[in-house]
């Protein structure tokens, strides 16, 4: 499955943009009342067309690349790791600067041409406009290349919706997480790319009356001790924090997953410390193989045993998330 569709535009390089503008202008010819009028009208049309092509393209990039205002959100955190948010904002700022400069240059030049009574001056003004237009665009060539690269990276960001309430499933590999996501989802889960895992995130959607939430398993992220990660992975886990409204931590007491109960409990402790304030449901899987008899919810996604109880616990928690988000939205509107 493709990455999140951020409607990010294709970005032309400075050379491609100038070629497009000048090619369009070269085809323009306007008939006037006499030779001088023809030259003036043609020059005005050429300057307008080439200037507008550049301004429209650049303004389009600024408008259509995602805004990154709130740094305490999932997407800006992720963009910061994958793309670099300061450089990203600088590139968009430079593109916006260039669009403003070109618009002013175009208008000033059109005024000069309209006022002029000398065909040589008109021609010189048009040529000077072309040169300065080229120079402005050339100054942002690195920023345009950066945005070209950013577009490709945006396409690889995960297809998860940060606005939809999210239950993240955690626990070691082979404890039964992906099976669980499949069983709980209303339709077959999607495999969405995620820059820090080899397998990609598994995204399922759950319909609960009028409510809809997503259930996500992140293989390779929340199934290792934090101190065994590189810096980028640590940041990725932090980004995940902003997405996680509630968590389901799966423990396999039968240890058939290949990890001892002691090690699994240690990971649970690490995750609890790493996600302060996030409600965590702890559930024991593979109850068809082994039951511990403690007071944790137990289930088997394989046989379906006790899945109702687990679903009920998750539904109750996610409904609380919906209520909490509704209250937060009301408070934001009041402010």
C-alpha positions as CSV (number, residue, x, y, z in Angstrom):
1,X,0.0,0.0,0.0
2,X,1.2,3.5,-0.8
3,X,2.1,6.0,1.9
4,X,-0.2,8.7,3.3
5,X,-1.7,10.8,0.5
6,X,-0.6,14.3,1.4
7,X,-1.5,15.7,-2.1
8,X,2.1,16.9,-2.3
9,X,2.8,18.5,-5.7
10,X,5.6,17.5,-8.1
11,X,8.3,20.1,-7.8
12,X,10.2,21.3,-10.8
13,X,13.9,22.1,-10.6
14,X,14.9,25.7,-11.2
15,X,16.1,24.8,-14.7
16,X,12.8,23.0,-15.5
17,X,10.8,25.9,-14.2
18,X,12.7,28.5,-16.2
19,X,12.5,26.3,-19.3
20,X,8.7,26.0,-18.9
21,X,8.3,29.8,-18.4
22,X,10.5,30.9,-21.3
23,X,9.2,28.2,-23.7
24,X,5.6,29.5,-23.0
25,X,6.7,33.1,-23.5
26,X,8.6,32.3,-26.8
27,X,5.3,31.2,-28.4
28,X,3.5,34.4,-27.7
29,X,2.8,37.0,-30.4
30,X,0.2,39.8,-30.1
31,X,-1.1,41.8,-33.0
32,X,-1.3,45.6,-32.5
33,X,-2.5,48.6,-34.4
34,X,1.0,49.2,-35.8
35,X,4.6,47.7,-35.5
36,X,5.3,49.6,-32.3
37,X,2.0,48.6,-30.7
38,X,2.6,44.9,-31.7
39,X,6.0,44.9,-30.1
40,X,4.7,46.5,-26.9
41,X,1.7,44.2,-26.6
42,X,3.9,41.1,-27.3
43,X,6.4,42.2,-24.7
44,X,3.7,42.8,-22.1
45,X,2.2,39.3,-22.8
46,X,5.6,37.6,-22.7
47,X,6.5,39.2,-19.3
48,X,3.1,38.4,-17.9
49,X,3.1,34.8,-19.0
50,X,6.6,33.9,-17.9
51,X,6.2,35.7,-14.5
52,X,2.8,34.1,-13.9
53,X,4.1,30.6,-14.6
54,X,6.8,31.0,-12.0
55,X,4.6,32.7,-9.4
56,X,1.8,30.1,-9.8
57,X,4.1,27.2,-9.6
58,X,6.0,28.5,-6.5
59,X,2.8,29.6,-4.7
60,X,1.3,26.2,-5.4
61,X,4.2,24.5,-3.7
62,X,3.8,26.7,-0.6
63,X,0.1,26.1,-0.5
64,X,0.1,22.3,-1.1
65,X,3.0,21.1,1.0
66,X,1.7,20.2,4.5
67,X,1.9,22.9,7.2
68,X,4.0,21.9,10.2
69,X,2.9,24.3,12.9
70,X,2.3,22.1,16.0
71,X,5.5,20.3,16.9
72,X,3.7,18.2,19.5
73,X,1.9,16.1,16.9
74,X,2.6,12.8,15.2
75,X,3.2,14.1,11.6
76,X,5.6,17.0,12.4
77,X,7.6,14.7,14.7
78,X,7.9,12.2,11.9
79,X,8.7,14.8,9.3
80,X,11.4,16.1,11.6
81,X,13.0,12.7,11.7
82,X,12.6,11.8,8.0
83,X,12.9,15.2,6.3
84,X,14.2,17.7,8.9
85,X,11.6,20.3,9.9
86,X,13.9,23.4,10.1
87,X,15.3,22.8,6.6
88,X,11.7,22.1,5.4
89,X,10.4,25.3,6.7
90,X,13.4,27.2,5.4
91,X,12.8,25.8,1.9
92,X,9.2,26.7,1.8
93,X,10.1,30.2,3.2
94,X,12.6,30.7,0.4
95,X,10.1,29.6,-2.3
96,X,7.5,32.0,-0.9
97,X,10.1,34.8,-0.9
98,X,10.9,34.1,-4.5
99,X,7.2,34.1,-5.5
100,X,6.7,37.5,-3.9
101,X,9.8,39.0,-5.5
102,X,8.9,37.7,-9.0
103,X,5.4,39.1,-8.7
104,X,6.7,42.5,-7.8
105,X,9.4,42.4,-10.5
106,X,6.7,41.4,-13.1
107,X,4.4,44.3,-12.1
108,X,7.2,46.9,-12.0
109,X,8.4,45.7,-15.4
110,X,4.9,45.8,-16.9
111,X,4.6,49.4,-15.7
112,X,7.9,50.4,-17.3
113,X,6.9,48.8,-20.7
114,X,3.5,50.5,-20.7
115,X,5.1,53.9,-20.1
116,X,7.8,53.5,-22.7
117,X,7.6,55.1,-26.2
118,X,10.9,53.5,-27.4
119,X,10.9,50.0,-28.9
120,X,14.5,49.5,-27.9
121,X,13.8,50.3,-24.3
122,X,10.8,47.9,-24.3
123,X,13.0,45.1,-25.6
124,X,15.8,45.9,-23.1
125,X,13.2,45.9,-20.2
126,X,11.9,42.5,-21.3
127,X,15.4,41.1,-21.5
128,X,16.3,42.5,-18.2
129,X,13.1,41.0,-16.7
130,X,14.1,37.6,-18.0
131,X,17.6,37.9,-16.6
132,X,16.4,38.9,-13.1
133,X,13.6,36.3,-13.1
134,X,16.2,33.6,-13.9
135,X,18.5,35.0,-11.1
136,X,15.7,34.9,-8.5
137,X,14.7,31.3,-9.4
138,X,18.4,30.3,-9.5
139,X,18.8,31.5,-5.9
140,X,16.2,28.9,-4.7
141,X,17.5,26.0,-6.8
142,X,18.7,24.1,-3.7
143,X,15.4,24.7,-1.9
144,X,13.5,23.3,-4.9
145,X,15.7,20.2,-5.0
146,X,15.2,19.7,-1.3
147,X,11.4,19.9,-1.8
148,X,11.7,17.4,-4.7
149,X,13.4,15.0,-2.3
150,X,10.9,15.8,0.5
151,X,8.0,14.9,-1.8
152,X,9.4,11.4,-2.3
153,X,9.9,11.0,1.5
154,X,6.3,12.2,2.2
155,X,5.1,9.4,-0.1
156,X,6.9,6.9,2.2
157,X,5.3,8.2,5.4
158,X,2.8,5.8,6.9
159,X,-0.9,5.8,5.8
160,X,-2.2,6.3,9.3
161,X,-4.6,9.2,10.1
162,X,-3.4,11.1,13.2
163,X,-6.9,12.5,13.6
164,X,-8.5,9.1,14.1
165,X,-8.4,7.8,17.7
166,X,-5.7,5.1,17.8
167,X,-5.1,1.9,19.7
168,X,-1.5,0.8,19.4
169,X,-0.7,-2.9,20.0
170,X,2.7,-3.7,21.6
171,X,4.6,-6.7,22.7
172,X,7.3,-9.0,21.4
173,X,7.2,-10.7,18.0
174,X,5.2,-13.9,17.7
175,X,3.0,-13.2,20.8
176,X,-0.1,-13.0,18.5
177,X,-0.3,-9.3,17.8
178,X,-0.9,-9.4,14.0
179,X,-3.5,-12.1,14.4
180,X,-5.2,-10.0,17.0
181,X,-5.3,-6.9,14.7
182,X,-6.8,-9.0,11.9
183,X,-9.5,-10.5,14.2
184,X,-10.5,-7.1,15.7
185,X,-10.5,-5.2,12.4
186,X,-13.7,-4.6,10.5
187,X,-11.9,-5.4,7.2
188,X,-8.5,-6.9,6.3
189,X,-5.7,-4.8,7.8
190,X,-3.4,-2.8,5.5
191,X,0.3,-2.9,5.6
192,X,1.5,0.7,5.5
193,X,5.1,1.8,5.0
194,X,6.9,3.2,8.0
195,X,10.4,4.5,7.7
196,X,11.8,2.7,10.8
197,X,10.5,-0.8,10.4
198,X,11.4,-3.4,7.9
199,X,7.8,-4.8,7.8
200,X,5.8,-1.6,7.8
201,X,3.0,-0.8,10.2
202,X,-0.1,-3.0,10.2
203,X,-3.2,-0.8,10.3
204,X,-6.7,-2.1,11.0
205,X,-9.9,-0.1,11.3
206,X,-12.6,-0.9,13.9
207,X,-16.2,0.4,13.6
208,X,-18.0,0.8,16.9
209,X,-21.5,2.2,16.2
210,X,-20.9,5.7,14.7
211,X,-17.3,5.7,16.1
212,X,-14.3,4.6,14.1
213,X,-10.8,4.0,15.4
214,X,-7.6,2.5,14.1
215,X,-5.7,-0.3,15.6
216,X,-2.0,-0.4,14.8
217,X,0.9,-2.9,15.2
218,X,4.4,-1.5,14.7
219,X,6.7,-4.5,14.2
220,X,10.3,-3.6,15.0
221,X,9.5,-0.5,17.1
222,X,7.8,-1.4,20.4
223,X,9.2,-4.9,20.6
224,X,12.8,-4.1,21.6
225,X,14.4,-2.5,24.7
226,X,14.8,1.2,24.2
227,X,18.5,1.1,25.0
228,X,19.1,-1.3,22.1
229,X,17.8,1.2,19.5
230,X,19.6,3.8,17.5
231,X,18.7,7.5,17.8
232,X,16.4,7.6,14.8
233,X,14.4,4.6,16.2
234,X,14.1,6.2,19.6
235,X,12.7,9.4,17.9
236,X,10.3,7.2,16.0
237,X,9.0,5.8,19.2
238,X,8.6,9.3,20.5
239,X,6.6,10.3,17.4
240,X,4.4,7.2,18.0
241,X,3.6,8.6,21.4
242,X,1.7,11.5,19.8
243,X,-0.4,9.0,17.8
244,X,-1.2,6.6,20.7
245,X,-4.5,7.3,22.5
246,X,-4.6,3.9,24.2
247,X,-2.4,0.8,24.1
248,X,-2.9,-3.0,24.2
249,X,0.2,-4.8,25.4
250,X,0.2,-8.5,24.6
251,X,2.0,-11.0,26.7
252,X,2.5,-14.7,25.7
253,X,2.7,-16.6,29.0
254,X,3.3,-19.9,27.2
255,X,6.7,-18.4,26.1
256,X,6.2,-20.2,22.7
257,X,7.0,-16.8,21.1
258,X,10.7,-17.4,22.1
259,X,10.8,-14.8,24.9
260,X,10.6,-15.6,28.6
261,X,7.8,-14.1,30.8
262,X,10.4,-12.2,32.7
263,X,11.8,-10.5,29.6
264,X,8.2,-9.7,28.4
265,X,7.3,-8.1,31.8
266,X,10.5,-6.0,31.5
267,X,9.5,-4.8,28.1
268,X,6.0,-3.9,29.5
269,X,7.7,-1.9,32.2
270,X,9.8,-0.1,29.6
271,X,6.8,0.7,27.5
272,X,4.7,1.9,30.5
273,X,7.6,4.3,31.4
274,X,7.9,5.4,27.7
275,X,4.2,6.2,27.4
276,X,3.3,8.1,30.5
277,X,-0.4,9.0,30.7
278,X,-1.4,6.5,28.1
279,X,-4.0,3.9,29.3
280,X,-2.5,0.5,28.8
281,X,-4.6,-2.7,28.7
282,X,-2.4,-5.8,29.4
283,X,-3.7,-9.0,27.9
284,X,-2.3,-12.6,27.8
285,X,-2.5,-14.4,24.5
286,X,-2.6,-18.1,23.5
287,X,-4.9,-19.1,26.3
288,X,-5.6,-22.2,24.2
289,X,-2.0,-23.2,25.0
290,X,-1.7,-21.9,28.6
291,X,-3.6,-19.9,31.2
292,X,-1.8,-18.3,34.2
293,X,-4.9,-17.8,36.3
294,X,-4.0,-14.2,37.2
295,X,-6.5,-11.4,36.9
296,X,-5.3,-10.1,33.5
297,X,-7.6,-10.6,30.4
298,X,-6.7,-13.7,28.6
299,X,-7.6,-14.6,25.0
300,X,-6.8,-16.7,22.0
301,X,-7.0,-15.0,18.6
302,X,-6.5,-18.4,17.1
303,X,-9.6,-20.1,18.6
304,X,-11.6,-16.9,19.4
305,X,-11.7,-17.8,23.1
306,X,-12.5,-14.8,25.3
307,X,-12.2,-12.4,22.4
308,X,-15.5,-10.9,23.4
309,X,-14.1,-9.9,26.8
310,X,-11.0,-8.4,25.2
311,X,-13.0,-6.5,22.6
312,X,-15.3,-5.2,25.3
313,X,-12.3,-3.9,27.3
314,X,-10.8,-2.2,24.2
315,X,-14.2,-0.7,23.2
316,X,-14.7,0.7,26.7
317,X,-11.2,2.3,26.6
318,X,-11.6,3.7,23.1
319,X,-15.0,5.2,24.0
320,X,-13.3,7.0,26.9
321,X,-10.8,8.3,24.3
322,X,-13.6,9.6,22.1
323,X,-15.1,11.4,25.1
324,X,-11.8,12.9,26.1
325,X,-11.1,14.1,22.6
326,X,-14.5,15.7,22.3
327,X,-14.0,17.6,25.6
328,X,-10.5,18.7,24.4
329,X,-12.0,20.0,21.1
330,X,-14.8,21.9,23.0
331,X,-12.2,23.5,25.2
332,X,-10.0,24.5,22.2
333,X,-13.1,26.1,20.5
334,X,-13.9,28.1,23.7
335,X,-10.3,29.4,23.8
